[in-house]
């Protein structure tokens, strides 16, 4: 549906570039903290949340590190590092708290429209992998965030949990699984659009669809002139603001490079597209109700962790397997093939070259992925669903992800597989780069921006009290406060209908 052309507001407090999960989250946080703040949001597409935030363009896993084995790497001495898992689990609790707050305030509709209870499982086979999963479980269960995790090597028990994964599996194959019933599936597209819809109804907020942000220049007074183009009539215009957040997914890197701040230097990006196998047989879909994550093959990058996922999308139960990787020089699903070459500048050339040299396994992996035939993808699926048949699945193109490349004193340049927030020294520009577990930890990421970009306000008693109301555990490590963890989970479960 096309949107009516809305005139630009000449001057505004905040500009949000992109109408995805990050901008929607930051917009809601700022309006709750200061109802009088004025905001303009620019979205190049005709609807919010249709790039990386859209349900079909991401795994929909409420990333809480319950099942994602890449968040718990094994050290050289054989011990399991759970620090990243604990941090991500705490951040997702913050997201749940904020969503529950928005539901209570009637800013979000029925929570079942965007979040559902779906068990999170890890599943492995082979003696070495079984040993790894057991060690992981032993390390995690000492942390309150994971105390309800169940571990088993009992084939009958695993069959009860996930019959589709066990049906037809070789009887002598050693297997093990963990399960957290506390897991969730999240439709980040529906969540994003609900938040943007609520923002549109608030005074002082204007959302512009079919309008692309082109550039931002300092206005000489501590603020920014933001230049945009209306894609419906090709007219260009500008607005002035004192704070800019660039949350434009893959397009963020381009816009950050145009901002005249020193912090932009050295950043590059490497695009990777995602592919899913989507189940077409409703009988199979109904036999599986879990998110089952496995272990990436030796030499594969962390983002290649395979999983067979129950999804709840627009009220319908779905089943996906993947991800498989593709390659495109686009930075957005609806981007340009020139995105990658245009992103290479003098300041990031060296980091990009070194990152490429240090990540030859990724290059090899992508080449192998591009050569996969339909039969090869089904063979990969059959490691998780032994009886899978080609005719029951179709290939679905997911979103584009731009992995962060940045300068490194030791390595010259490194490729990051997480998300990174870049903030100017004066706090007037912030940008979010990277991919997973981005959407799940959006609330913690955006709350983290406040102290850097709204320093004075963040210290005020009014803001401090409101922040505590919106996200009680944000400044309280839940791994060290089992009572608060229990209280917040009980409360958010009730409000979110989980």
LUMVEX-389562 format. One record per residue (C-alpha): residue number from 1; x, y, z. Coordinates in nm, 3 decimals. Layout:
+-----+---------+---------+---------+
: num :      c1 :      c2 :      c3 :
+-----+---------+---------+---------+
: NUM :       X :       Y :       Z :
...
+-----+---------+---------+---------+
END
This chain:
+-----+---------+---------+---------+
: num :      c1 :      c2 :      c3 :
+-----+---------+---------+---------+
:   1 :   0.000 :   0.000 :   0.000 :
:   2 :   0.135 :   0.342 :  -0.086 :
:   3 :   0.152 :   0.607 :   0.183 :
:   4 :   0.043 :   0.966 :   0.146 :
:   5 :   0.326 :   1.218 :   0.114 :
:   6 :   0.374 :   1.395 :   0.445 :
:   7 :   0.553 :   1.729 :   0.458 :
:   8 :   0.881 :   1.737 :   0.645 :
:   9 :   0.895 :   1.907 :   0.981 :
:  10 :   1.169 :   2.172 :   0.936 :
:  11 :   1.317 :   2.118 :   1.281 :
:  12 :   1.292 :   1.823 :   1.517 :
:  13 :   1.461 :   1.691 :   1.830 :
:  14 :   1.535 :   1.346 :   1.693 :
:  15 :   1.570 :   1.184 :   1.350 :
:  16 :   1.552 :   0.806 :   1.323 :
:  17 :   1.679 :   0.665 :   0.995 :
:  18 :   1.499 :   0.341 :   0.913 :
:  19 :   1.173 :   0.205 :   1.056 :
:  20 :   1.309 :  -0.128 :   1.180 :
:  21 :   1.315 :  -0.281 :   1.527 :
:  22 :   1.601 :  -0.058 :   1.650 :
:  23 :   1.444 :   0.276 :   1.553 :
:  24 :   1.102 :   0.165 :   1.673 :
:  25 :   1.249 :   0.064 :   2.009 :
:  26 :   1.449 :   0.385 :   2.054 :
:  27 :   1.152 :   0.596 :   1.951 :
:  28 :   0.925 :   0.430 :   2.208 :
:  29 :   1.187 :   0.463 :   2.483 :
:  30 :   1.242 :   0.835 :   2.416 :
:  31 :   0.870 :   0.916 :   2.403 :
:  32 :   0.813 :   0.734 :   2.733 :
:  33 :   1.100 :   0.921 :   2.895 :
:  34 :   1.001 :   1.257 :   2.747 :
:  35 :   0.648 :   1.281 :   2.600 :
:  36 :   0.729 :   1.628 :   2.462 :
:  37 :   1.023 :   1.516 :   2.248 :
:  38 :   0.971 :   1.551 :   1.870 :
:  39 :   1.073 :   1.272 :   1.635 :
:  40 :   1.083 :   1.216 :   1.259 :
:  41 :   1.133 :   0.866 :   1.116 :
:  42 :   1.244 :   0.809 :   0.757 :
:  43 :   1.175 :   0.473 :   0.591 :
:  44 :   1.266 :   0.409 :   0.226 :
:  45 :   1.007 :   0.130 :   0.187 :
:  46 :   0.629 :   0.170 :   0.207 :
:  47 :   0.591 :  -0.017 :   0.533 :
:  48 :   0.784 :  -0.049 :   0.859 :
:  49 :   0.983 :  -0.356 :   0.958 :
:  50 :   1.005 :  -0.522 :   0.618 :
:  51 :   1.382 :  -0.569 :   0.587 :
:  52 :   1.582 :  -0.756 :   0.855 :
:  53 :   1.301 :  -0.714 :   1.111 :
:  54 :   1.046 :  -0.900 :   0.898 :
:  55 :   0.944 :  -1.244 :   1.024 :
:  56 :   1.057 :  -1.424 :   0.708 :
:  57 :   1.394 :  -1.248 :   0.710 :
:  58 :   1.522 :  -1.372 :   1.047 :
:  59 :   1.506 :  -1.681 :   1.267 :
:  60 :   1.254 :  -1.528 :   1.507 :
:  61 :   1.440 :  -1.685 :   1.798 :
:  62 :   1.411 :  -1.488 :   2.116 :
:  63 :   1.789 :  -1.506 :   2.146 :
:  64 :   1.843 :  -1.588 :   2.512 :
:  65 :   2.143 :  -1.826 :   2.464 :
:  66 :   1.935 :  -2.123 :   2.581 :
:  67 :   2.006 :  -2.322 :   2.265 :
:  68 :   2.262 :  -2.130 :   2.057 :
:  69 :   2.585 :  -2.329 :   2.090 :
:  70 :   2.798 :  -2.059 :   1.924 :
:  71 :   2.741 :  -1.837 :   2.229 :
:  72 :   2.923 :  -2.088 :   2.451 :
:  73 :   3.262 :  -2.157 :   2.287 :
:  74 :   3.493 :  -2.422 :   2.417 :
:  75 :   3.834 :  -2.294 :   2.529 :
:  76 :   4.166 :  -2.458 :   2.448 :
:  77 :   4.170 :  -2.625 :   2.792 :
:  78 :   3.828 :  -2.782 :   2.727 :
:  79 :   3.627 :  -2.554 :   2.959 :
:  80 :   3.315 :  -2.377 :   2.835 :
:  81 :   3.300 :  -1.997 :   2.829 :
:  82 :   2.944 :  -1.895 :   2.924 :
:  83 :   3.008 :  -1.521 :   2.965 :
:  84 :   2.856 :  -1.424 :   2.629 :
:  85 :   2.557 :  -1.652 :   2.686 :
:  86 :   2.488 :  -1.495 :   3.025 :
:  87 :   2.511 :  -1.143 :   2.883 :
:  88 :   2.272 :  -1.220 :   2.595 :
:  89 :   2.028 :  -1.395 :   2.830 :
:  90 :   2.022 :  -1.089 :   3.058 :
:  91 :   1.969 :  -0.859 :   2.759 :
:  92 :   1.671 :  -1.061 :   2.637 :
:  93 :   1.512 :  -1.038 :   2.982 :
:  94 :   1.538 :  -0.659 :   2.945 :
:  95 :   1.356 :  -0.685 :   2.610 :
:  96 :   1.079 :  -0.892 :   2.768 :
:  97 :   1.043 :  -0.637 :   3.048 :
:  98 :   1.009 :  -0.346 :   2.807 :
:  99 :   0.760 :  -0.529 :   2.585 :
: 100 :   0.554 :  -0.618 :   2.893 :
: 101 :   0.562 :  -0.251 :   2.996 :
: 102 :   0.436 :  -0.147 :   2.651 :
: 103 :   0.156 :  -0.406 :   2.669 :
: 104 :   0.050 :  -0.273 :   3.010 :
: 105 :   0.051 :   0.083 :   2.872 :
: 106 :  -0.164 :  -0.029 :   2.575 :
: 107 :   0.111 :   0.070 :   2.329 :
: 108 :   0.121 :  -0.288 :   2.202 :
: 109 :  -0.183 :  -0.500 :   2.112 :
: 110 :  -0.238 :  -0.863 :   2.208 :
: 111 :   0.113 :  -0.998 :   2.285 :
: 112 :   0.031 :  -1.324 :   2.107 :
: 113 :   0.052 :  -1.121 :   1.785 :
: 114 :   0.431 :  -1.100 :   1.826 :
: 115 :   0.557 :  -1.347 :   2.090 :
: 116 :   0.488 :  -1.716 :   2.159 :
: 117 :   0.622 :  -1.981 :   2.395 :
: 118 :   0.837 :  -2.226 :   2.199 :
: 119 :   1.086 :  -2.457 :   2.375 :
: 120 :   1.453 :  -2.396 :   2.296 :
: 121 :   1.662 :  -2.708 :   2.241 :
: 122 :   2.021 :  -2.792 :   2.158 :
: 123 :   2.070 :  -3.126 :   1.983 :
: 124 :   2.397 :  -3.302 :   1.895 :
: 125 :   2.522 :  -3.642 :   1.791 :
: 126 :   2.859 :  -3.817 :   1.807 :
: 127 :   3.066 :  -3.885 :   2.120 :
: 128 :   3.270 :  -3.563 :   2.110 :
: 129 :   2.963 :  -3.343 :   2.060 :
: 130 :   2.771 :  -3.524 :   2.335 :
: 131 :   3.063 :  -3.460 :   2.571 :
: 132 :   3.067 :  -3.092 :   2.469 :
: 133 :   2.693 :  -3.050 :   2.527 :
: 134 :   2.714 :  -3.216 :   2.867 :
: 135 :   3.002 :  -2.989 :   2.970 :
: 136 :   2.805 :  -2.687 :   2.843 :
: 137 :   2.504 :  -2.793 :   3.048 :
: 138 :   2.715 :  -2.841 :   3.362 :
: 139 :   2.864 :  -2.493 :   3.316 :
: 140 :   2.530 :  -2.321 :   3.247 :
: 141 :   2.318 :  -2.480 :   3.518 :
: 142 :   2.518 :  -2.308 :   3.793 :
: 143 :   2.390 :  -1.973 :   3.660 :
: 144 :   2.037 :  -1.871 :   3.772 :
: 145 :   1.951 :  -1.771 :   3.414 :
: 146 :   1.981 :  -2.135 :   3.303 :
: 147 :   1.890 :  -2.331 :   3.617 :
: 148 :   1.572 :  -2.473 :   3.458 :
: 149 :   1.765 :  -2.631 :   3.170 :
: 150 :   1.715 :  -3.007 :   3.127 :
: 151 :   1.981 :  -3.239 :   2.981 :
: 152 :   1.936 :  -3.592 :   2.855 :
: 153 :   2.099 :  -3.861 :   2.644 :
: 154 :   1.785 :  -4.075 :   2.663 :
: 155 :   1.661 :  -4.136 :   2.310 :
: 156 :   1.302 :  -4.194 :   2.426 :
: 157 :   1.297 :  -3.863 :   2.612 :
: 158 :   1.439 :  -3.674 :   2.314 :
: 159 :   1.179 :  -3.843 :   2.090 :
: 160 :   0.904 :  -3.704 :   2.315 :
: 161 :   1.057 :  -3.359 :   2.286 :
: 162 :   1.114 :  -3.363 :   1.909 :
: 163 :   0.979 :  -3.671 :   1.726 :
: 164 :   1.059 :  -3.530 :   1.382 :
: 165 :   1.429 :  -3.506 :   1.466 :
: 166 :   1.447 :  -3.861 :   1.606 :
: 167 :   1.225 :  -4.049 :   1.359 :
: 168 :   1.444 :  -4.264 :   1.135 :
: 169 :   1.768 :  -4.181 :   1.318 :
: 170 :   2.036 :  -4.450 :   1.339 :
: 171 :   1.987 :  -4.640 :   1.666 :
: 172 :   2.356 :  -4.671 :   1.753 :
: 173 :   2.425 :  -4.298 :   1.705 :
: 174 :   2.509 :  -4.130 :   2.040 :
: 175 :   2.277 :  -3.831 :   2.088 :
: 176 :   2.216 :  -3.567 :   2.353 :
: 177 :   1.986 :  -3.270 :   2.396 :
: 178 :   1.910 :  -2.983 :   2.630 :
: 179 :   1.572 :  -2.817 :   2.663 :
: 180 :   1.445 :  -2.490 :   2.805 :
: 181 :   1.067 :  -2.460 :   2.811 :
: 182 :   1.113 :  -2.089 :   2.881 :
: 183 :   1.211 :  -2.020 :   2.516 :
: 184 :   1.019 :  -1.796 :   2.278 :
: 185 :   0.954 :  -1.728 :   1.913 :
: 186 :   0.925 :  -1.360 :   1.823 :
: 187 :   0.772 :  -1.202 :   1.514 :
: 188 :   0.996 :  -0.894 :   1.506 :
: 189 :   0.822 :  -0.759 :   1.199 :
: 190 :   0.481 :  -0.754 :   1.371 :
: 191 :   0.640 :  -0.613 :   1.687 :
: 192 :   0.814 :  -0.336 :   1.492 :
: 193 :   0.501 :  -0.236 :   1.303 :
: 194 :   0.296 :  -0.227 :   1.624 :
: 195 :   0.548 :   0.006 :   1.790 :
: 196 :   0.571 :   0.231 :   1.484 :
: 197 :   0.190 :   0.241 :   1.465 :
: 198 :   0.177 :   0.354 :   1.830 :
: 199 :   0.444 :   0.616 :   1.766 :
: 200 :   0.252 :   0.755 :   1.468 :
: 201 :  -0.042 :   0.831 :   1.696 :
: 202 :   0.170 :   1.025 :   1.946 :
: 203 :   0.199 :   1.403 :   1.927 :
: 204 :   0.530 :   1.524 :   1.789 :
: 205 :   0.604 :   1.206 :   1.589 :
: 206 :   0.601 :   1.198 :   1.208 :
: 207 :   0.678 :   0.882 :   1.011 :
: 208 :   0.775 :   0.926 :   0.645 :
: 209 :   0.744 :   0.619 :   0.421 :
: 210 :   0.898 :   0.599 :   0.073 :
: 211 :   1.151 :   0.858 :   0.188 :
: 212 :   1.521 :   0.775 :   0.179 :
: 213 :   1.781 :   0.942 :   0.400 :
: 214 :   2.069 :   1.053 :   0.178 :
: 215 :   2.315 :   1.246 :   0.392 :
: 216 :   2.371 :   1.434 :   0.715 :
: 217 :   2.590 :   1.739 :   0.764 :
: 218 :   2.678 :   1.932 :   1.082 :
: 219 :   2.482 :   2.257 :   1.098 :
: 220 :   2.756 :   2.446 :   1.283 :
: 221 :   2.537 :   2.482 :   1.593 :
: 222 :   2.584 :   2.138 :   1.744 :
: 223 :   2.305 :   1.976 :   1.543 :
: 224 :   2.261 :   1.817 :   1.201 :
: 225 :   2.100 :   1.892 :   0.867 :
: 226 :   1.948 :   1.569 :   0.736 :
: 227 :   1.896 :   1.543 :   0.359 :
: 228 :   1.628 :   1.310 :   0.225 :
: 229 :   1.467 :   1.210 :  -0.103 :
: 230 :   1.100 :   1.129 :  -0.156 :
: 231 :   1.099 :   0.816 :  -0.373 :
: 232 :   0.744 :   0.879 :  -0.494 :
: 233 :   0.820 :   1.210 :  -0.665 :
: 234 :   1.206 :   1.227 :  -0.655 :
: 235 :   1.195 :   1.555 :  -0.462 :
: 236 :   1.478 :   1.628 :  -0.221 :
: 237 :   1.440 :   1.814 :   0.107 :
: 238 :   1.611 :   1.859 :   0.442 :
: 239 :   1.530 :   1.886 :   0.808 :
: 240 :   1.732 :   1.997 :   1.108 :
: 241 :   1.777 :   1.794 :   1.425 :
: 242 :   1.992 :   1.781 :   1.735 :
: 243 :   2.022 :   1.400 :   1.742 :
: 244 :   2.040 :   1.136 :   1.467 :
: 245 :   2.009 :   0.760 :   1.511 :
: 246 :   2.105 :   0.550 :   1.210 :
: 247 :   1.918 :   0.221 :   1.238 :
: 248 :   1.885 :   0.143 :   0.869 :
: 249 :   2.008 :  -0.217 :   0.871 :
: 250 :   2.252 :  -0.278 :   0.590 :
: 251 :   2.224 :   0.086 :   0.479 :
: 252 :   2.359 :   0.207 :   0.813 :
: 253 :   2.722 :   0.176 :   0.702 :
: 254 :   2.669 :   0.408 :   0.402 :
: 255 :   2.498 :   0.671 :   0.614 :
: 256 :   2.755 :   0.644 :   0.892 :
: 257 :   3.030 :   0.703 :   0.637 :
: 258 :   2.858 :   1.028 :   0.535 :
: 259 :   2.843 :   1.158 :   0.890 :
: 260 :   3.136 :   1.386 :   0.962 :
: 261 :   3.246 :   1.217 :   1.282 :
: 262 :   3.586 :   1.058 :   1.346 :
: 263 :   3.427 :   0.743 :   1.491 :
: 264 :   3.314 :   0.636 :   1.142 :
: 265 :   3.672 :   0.567 :   1.030 :
: 266 :   3.786 :   0.211 :   0.975 :
: 267 :   3.444 :   0.050 :   0.960 :
: 268 :   3.356 :  -0.173 :   0.669 :
: 269 :   3.095 :  -0.436 :   0.601 :
: 270 :   3.067 :  -0.781 :   0.445 :
: 271 :   2.721 :  -0.880 :   0.318 :
: 272 :   2.581 :  -1.231 :   0.357 :
: 273 :   2.235 :  -1.329 :   0.243 :
: 274 :   2.026 :  -1.596 :   0.412 :
: 275 :   1.821 :  -1.884 :   0.272 :
: 276 :   1.568 :  -2.106 :   0.449 :
: 277 :   1.402 :  -2.433 :   0.365 :
: 278 :   1.034 :  -2.383 :   0.441 :
: 279 :   0.817 :  -2.686 :   0.510 :
: 280 :   0.509 :  -2.725 :   0.287 :
: 281 :   0.355 :  -3.030 :   0.460 :
: 282 :   0.122 :  -2.929 :   0.743 :
: 283 :   0.140 :  -3.280 :   0.895 :
: 284 :   0.515 :  -3.240 :   0.941 :
: 285 :   0.473 :  -2.888 :   1.076 :
: 286 :   0.235 :  -3.016 :   1.345 :
: 287 :   0.480 :  -3.291 :   1.451 :
: 288 :   0.744 :  -3.042 :   1.560 :
: 289 :   0.717 :  -2.777 :   1.829 :
: 290 :   1.058 :  -2.646 :   1.928 :
: 291 :   1.357 :  -2.447 :   1.812 :
: 292 :   1.630 :  -2.709 :   1.779 :
: 293 :   1.982 :  -2.572 :   1.733 :
: 294 :   2.277 :  -2.788 :   1.636 :
: 295 :   2.651 :  -2.740 :   1.616 :
: 296 :   2.817 :  -2.571 :   1.320 :
: 297 :   3.038 :  -2.794 :   1.106 :
: 298 :   3.413 :  -2.774 :   1.168 :
: 299 :   3.554 :  -2.466 :   0.992 :
: 300 :   3.213 :  -2.302 :   0.946 :
: 301 :   3.149 :  -1.949 :   1.075 :
: 302 :   2.926 :  -1.895 :   1.382 :
: 303 :   2.638 :  -1.762 :   1.171 :
: 304 :   2.609 :  -2.102 :   0.999 :
: 305 :   2.470 :  -2.281 :   1.306 :
: 306 :   2.187 :  -2.498 :   1.165 :
: 307 :   1.847 :  -2.508 :   1.334 :
: 308 :   1.504 :  -2.653 :   1.270 :
: 309 :   1.251 :  -2.398 :   1.392 :
: 310 :   0.887 :  -2.380 :   1.483 :
: 311 :   0.768 :  -2.032 :   1.387 :
: 312 :   0.443 :  -1.850 :   1.458 :
: 313 :   0.390 :  -1.602 :   1.177 :
: 314 :   0.069 :  -1.404 :   1.136 :
: 315 :  -0.123 :  -1.658 :   1.345 :
: 316 :   0.001 :  -1.958 :   1.147 :
: 317 :   0.244 :  -2.226 :   1.259 :
: 318 :   0.541 :  -2.266 :   1.024 :
: 319 :   0.855 :  -2.481 :   1.010 :
: 320 :   1.189 :  -2.358 :   0.877 :
: 321 :   1.537 :  -2.509 :   0.848 :
: 322 :   1.861 :  -2.327 :   0.787 :
: 323 :   2.026 :  -2.096 :   0.747 :
: 324 :   2.202 :  -2.155 :   0.420 :
: 325 :   2.418 :  -1.872 :   0.302 :
: 326 :   2.410 :  -1.689 :  -0.027 :
: 327 :   2.619 :  -1.402 :  -0.149 :
: 328 :   2.515 :  -1.071 :  -0.294 :
: 329 :   2.690 :  -0.737 :  -0.300 :
: 330 :   2.364 :  -0.580 :  -0.180 :
: 331 :   2.355 :  -0.449 :   0.178 :
: 332 :   1.974 :  -0.471 :   0.191 :
: 333 :   1.729 :  -0.720 :   0.043 :
: 334 :   1.589 :  -0.423 :  -0.149 :
: 335 :   1.933 :  -0.268 :  -0.197 :
: 336 :   2.174 :  -0.214 :  -0.486 :
: 337 :   2.442 :  -0.444 :  -0.629 :
: 338 :   2.679 :  -0.149 :  -0.594 :
: 339 :   2.640 :  -0.139 :  -0.213 :
: 340 :   2.959 :  -0.334 :  -0.137 :
: 341 :   3.193 :  -0.160 :  -0.383 :
: 342 :   3.058 :   0.183 :  -0.284 :
: 343 :   3.128 :   0.107 :   0.083 :
: 344 :   3.503 :   0.065 :   0.028 :
: 345 :   3.685 :   0.385 :   0.123 :
: 346 :   4.044 :   0.477 :   0.200 :
: 347 :   3.983 :   0.459 :   0.574 :
: 348 :   3.846 :   0.104 :   0.569 :
: 349 :   4.041 :  -0.051 :   0.281 :
: 350 :   4.320 :  -0.190 :   0.501 :
: 351 :   4.085 :  -0.337 :   0.767 :
: 352 :   3.873 :  -0.499 :   0.493 :
: 353 :   4.178 :  -0.654 :   0.324 :
: 354 :   4.314 :  -0.793 :   0.650 :
: 355 :   3.971 :  -0.916 :   0.760 :
: 356 :   3.944 :  -1.098 :   0.427 :
: 357 :   4.286 :  -1.256 :   0.472 :
: 358 :   4.201 :  -1.371 :   0.825 :
: 359 :   3.864 :  -1.517 :   0.723 :
: 360 :   3.947 :  -1.750 :   0.438 :
: 361 :   3.729 :  -2.024 :   0.596 :
: 362 :   3.431 :  -1.789 :   0.554 :
: 363 :   3.515 :  -1.738 :   0.186 :
: 364 :   3.545 :  -2.114 :   0.141 :
: 365 :   3.218 :  -2.167 :   0.325 :
: 366 :   3.031 :  -1.914 :   0.107 :
: 367 :   3.168 :  -2.069 :  -0.213 :
: 368 :   3.055 :  -2.412 :  -0.096 :
: 369 :   2.712 :  -2.275 :  -0.003 :
: 370 :   2.669 :  -2.113 :  -0.343 :
: 371 :   2.741 :  -2.445 :  -0.511 :
: 372 :   2.475 :  -2.634 :  -0.316 :
: 373 :   2.207 :  -2.810 :  -0.520 :
: 374 :   1.855 :  -2.874 :  -0.386 :
: 375 :   1.961 :  -3.232 :  -0.310 :
: 376 :   2.256 :  -3.103 :  -0.105 :
: 377 :   2.032 :  -2.881 :   0.106 :
: 378 :   1.793 :  -3.168 :   0.172 :
: 379 :   2.091 :  -3.384 :   0.272 :
: 380 :   2.187 :  -3.115 :   0.527 :
: 381 :   1.827 :  -3.109 :   0.652 :
: 382 :   1.825 :  -3.489 :   0.683 :
: 383 :   2.095 :  -3.464 :   0.950 :
: 384 :   1.821 :  -3.303 :   1.162 :
: 385 :   1.510 :  -3.455 :   1.004 :
: 386 :   1.624 :  -3.797 :   0.878 :
: 387 :   1.307 :  -3.867 :   0.679 :
: 388 :   1.290 :  -3.527 :   0.507 :
: 389 :   1.186 :  -3.539 :   0.140 :
: 390 :   1.267 :  -3.279 :  -0.124 :
: 391 :   0.903 :  -3.232 :  -0.233 :
: 392 :   0.797 :  -3.126 :   0.118 :
: 393 :   1.024 :  -2.820 :   0.130 :
: 394 :   1.081 :  -2.504 :  -0.072 :
: 395 :   1.370 :  -2.258 :  -0.074 :
: 396 :   1.292 :  -1.919 :   0.076 :
: 397 :   1.511 :  -1.610 :   0.047 :
: 398 :   1.562 :  -1.436 :   0.380 :
: 399 :   1.717 :  -1.099 :   0.457 :
: 400 :   2.061 :  -0.956 :   0.397 :
: 401 :   2.306 :  -0.924 :   0.686 :
: 402 :   2.610 :  -0.699 :   0.685 :
: 403 :   2.880 :  -0.830 :   0.917 :
: 404 :   3.094 :  -0.560 :   1.078 :
: 405 :   3.457 :  -0.514 :   0.975 :
: 406 :   3.665 :  -0.281 :   1.188 :
: 407 :   4.021 :  -0.177 :   1.256 :
: 408 :   4.231 :  -0.386 :   1.493 :
: 409 :   4.576 :  -0.290 :   1.618 :
: 410 :   4.696 :  -0.649 :   1.631 :
: 411 :   4.525 :  -0.804 :   1.329 :
: 412 :   4.491 :  -0.499 :   1.103 :
: 413 :   4.122 :  -0.571 :   1.055 :
: 414 :   3.869 :  -0.811 :   1.208 :
: 415 :   3.529 :  -0.943 :   1.107 :
: 416 :   3.271 :  -0.923 :   1.388 :
: 417 :   2.966 :  -1.148 :   1.401 :
: 418 :   2.762 :  -0.953 :   1.656 :
: 419 :   2.619 :  -0.602 :   1.675 :
: 420 :   2.806 :  -0.283 :   1.750 :
: 421 :   2.685 :   0.064 :   1.845 :
: 422 :   2.893 :   0.356 :   1.717 :
: 423 :   2.843 :   0.689 :   1.899 :
: 424 :   3.002 :   1.025 :   1.821 :
: 425 :   3.207 :   1.190 :   2.096 :
: 426 :   2.947 :   1.463 :   2.147 :
: 427 :   2.662 :   1.210 :   2.150 :
: 428 :   2.466 :   1.371 :   1.864 :
: 429 :   2.499 :   1.072 :   1.628 :
: 430 :   2.456 :   0.702 :   1.702 :
: 431 :   2.451 :   0.409 :   1.461 :
: 432 :   2.392 :   0.037 :   1.498 :
: 433 :   2.594 :  -0.200 :   1.281 :
: 434 :   2.595 :  -0.578 :   1.252 :
: 435 :   2.353 :  -0.866 :   1.283 :
: 436 :   2.258 :  -1.143 :   1.530 :
: 437 :   2.148 :  -1.134 :   1.807 :
: 438 :   2.050 :  -0.774 :   1.724 :
: 439 :   1.669 :  -0.771 :   1.732 :
: 440 :   1.646 :  -0.976 :   2.052 :
: 441 :   1.877 :  -0.739 :   2.237 :
: 442 :   1.742 :  -0.417 :   2.081 :
: 443 :   1.607 :  -0.279 :   2.409 :
: 444 :   1.936 :  -0.318 :   2.597 :
: 445 :   2.126 :  -0.171 :   2.300 :
: 446 :   1.900 :   0.133 :   2.278 :
: 447 :   1.896 :   0.188 :   2.655 :
: 448 :   2.275 :   0.178 :   2.639 :
: 449 :   2.273 :   0.470 :   2.397 :
: 450 :   2.093 :   0.701 :   2.640 :
: 451 :   2.384 :   0.757 :   2.875 :
: 452 :   2.608 :   0.859 :   2.584 :
: 453 :   2.361 :   1.064 :   2.380 :
: 454 :   2.132 :   1.209 :   2.648 :
: 455 :   2.385 :   1.240 :   2.929 :
: 456 :   2.220 :   1.512 :   3.135 :
: 457 :   1.867 :   1.375 :   3.108 :
: 458 :   1.980 :   1.020 :   3.186 :
: 459 :   2.112 :   1.130 :   3.523 :
: 460 :   1.788 :   1.302 :   3.623 :
: 461 :   1.567 :   1.145 :   3.885 :
: 462 :   1.269 :   1.153 :   3.647 :
: 463 :   1.448 :   0.949 :   3.381 :
: 464 :   1.607 :   0.712 :   3.634 :
: 465 :   1.271 :   0.631 :   3.788 :
: 466 :   1.107 :   0.583 :   3.450 :
: 467 :   1.388 :   0.358 :   3.327 :
: 468 :   1.344 :   0.142 :   3.635 :
: 469 :   0.973 :   0.115 :   3.557 :
: 470 :   1.031 :   0.025 :   3.191 :
: 471 :   1.314 :  -0.224 :   3.245 :
: 472 :   1.372 :  -0.310 :   3.612 :
: 473 :   1.672 :  -0.533 :   3.546 :
: 474 :   1.862 :  -0.313 :   3.298 :
: 475 :   2.122 :  -0.200 :   3.550 :
: 476 :   2.095 :  -0.511 :   3.767 :
: 477 :   2.292 :  -0.824 :   3.658 :
: 478 :   2.030 :  -1.098 :   3.681 :
: 479 :   2.296 :  -1.368 :   3.693 :
: 480 :   2.379 :  -1.235 :   4.039 :
: 481 :   2.023 :  -1.171 :   4.156 :
: 482 :   1.819 :  -1.490 :   4.140 :
: 483 :   1.525 :  -1.335 :   4.327 :
: 484 :   1.487 :  -1.044 :   4.082 :
: 485 :   1.521 :  -1.288 :   3.791 :
: 486 :   1.242 :  -1.505 :   3.929 :
: 487 :   1.021 :  -1.203 :   3.989 :
: 488 :   1.075 :  -1.049 :   3.646 :
: 489 :   1.018 :  -1.377 :   3.462 :
: 490 :   0.699 :  -1.446 :   3.655 :
: 491 :   0.569 :  -1.095 :   3.583 :
: 492 :   0.660 :  -1.083 :   3.212 :
: 493 :   0.526 :  -1.436 :   3.158 :
: 494 :   0.189 :  -1.326 :   3.291 :
: 495 :   0.171 :  -0.999 :   3.097 :
: 496 :   0.298 :  -1.148 :   2.771 :
: 497 :   0.078 :  -1.456 :   2.800 :
: 498 :   0.369 :  -1.701 :   2.798 :
+-----+---------+---------+---------+
END
